[in-house]
Every structure is written in C-alpha cells, then in structure tokens.
Amino acid sequence: MPTVFVDHYNLLGISPVASAEEVQRAFRKLAKIHHPDKKGGDPLRFHSIYTAYRILSQESTRRRFDEVFFRHRLKQAGLNSTNQITKKVFRVGAERFVYPTSVASLAKRGLLRKKFRSRDRRRYLRIDYDLELPLLEREMPGPLRIYVPVVARILCPDCLGSDLDCYACNGKGSYKASRTVRLDLEGGLSEGQILQLDLTGLRPDGPLSYFKKKTIRIKITCIRTK
C-alpha cells in the first residue's frame, strides 16, 4: 500500500520557511480549538497537528521532513531531477558569524584597556548590531537557511535559582549555554542591511531556559570574489 504524504506545514497553516516561533504560535492557536478537553474538540485533528508540531519544532526532524517535502513538491511539479530546480536553498552555519567585539578586533584598535567597558567600546566603534554575517555574492539573492548562534540562560534544575549553597550551580542559580536559532530568508539581501531576530518568548530548552537578549541584530556583509 503506497505511503500517503502528509504536509505538516499545511496542517499548521504555515509557510515552509516559517520560523520556530511561528510554528509554536500556529500550534498553540490550533490546539486551543481542537484539544479533546475543549468543547467540540477533535481528538484526531489534535493528534495530527501535535504530530506536525513535534516534527517541525525540532531542527533534526524538520530537516528530514523538508527533504521529503521538497521531493514531493518536485514530483507534483513534474520534476525528476535536482538539475531542473531553479533555486537552491543556501545553508549558512553558526560558524560563519563574526562577533564585532571579539578580542582580535578590539586589540587592533587598542580597546582592551582596563576599565574600558563593553558598552563604551561599542559606542566608540559605532556598532549598532550584535553579529556580522558575511555572505558570498551567489548567496545574497537567496533563499537562505541560517543558523544563528545565541547565548541562553538555563535555570539550575536542582535549586531553580533559589539556593546560594547549591552544589550544582555554585549558588549562581543558572548557567550560560550556546544554542542556535534557525532563520529562513527568501533572499534579496543587500550589503550593510540589518536583520532583527526576535527571541521574545522562545524557550530553547523548555520552561527553565530563556535567551539573554530579546532581539539579535545581524549586519549583512558581502564577500566579493574576483
């Protein structure tokens, strides 16, 4: 019996390039309507949207689904080979990003002096962004799938941030962790453009975690090759 393709994006009513926040928002909206505990709720419909959310909310499972989704779209369009695809999605990893206030950058300008606060350094350099993303000329038109490095705070699971004598966190209450947030862009980027990534309400590791910054500003630069 042939396998029936299920379009999880369509189930949640979102675009294939929807952000993680949009996936979560769409699921919550539909869950309020179809949850079995709600009057008039539909258990089967709820199970379908929950499955879609579970797949699309995790980076690894969404990547695998995207491959199947992409092949299905090609088949529908009558395309049998990737050579017939007119647009390629460029993937940009977190390692591509440049921190404007890195030690190497500041050392060149003599801004590592004692008592020179980070805020003062940024003001002196006229930096109004958090990260710089160098893209190749061929990547600028897009579409792009970008993995943005961000710093998260994880609340200590042992003391929940309330015990100064906690052995697990040494009384700090939380610890820093590096995470990545996926950002999908249609393209059409320009040199010097500033992108704003809204992290409000996102919980990278569940309810005991949060992002230090609510908004990440990303400056686009272009790497031109001869």
Secondary structure, 3 states (H helix, E strand, C coil): CCCCCCCHHHHHCCCCCCCHHHHHHHHHHHHHHHCCCCCCCCHHHHHHHHHHHHHHCCHHHHHHHHHHHHHHHHHHCCCCCHHHCCCCCEEECHHHCECCCCHHHHHHCCCCCCCCCHHHHHHHHCCCCCEEEEEEHHHCCCCEEEEEEEEEEEECCCCCCCCCCCCCCCCCCEEEEEEEEEEEECCCCCCCCEEEEECCCCCCCCCCEEECCCEEEEEEEEECCC
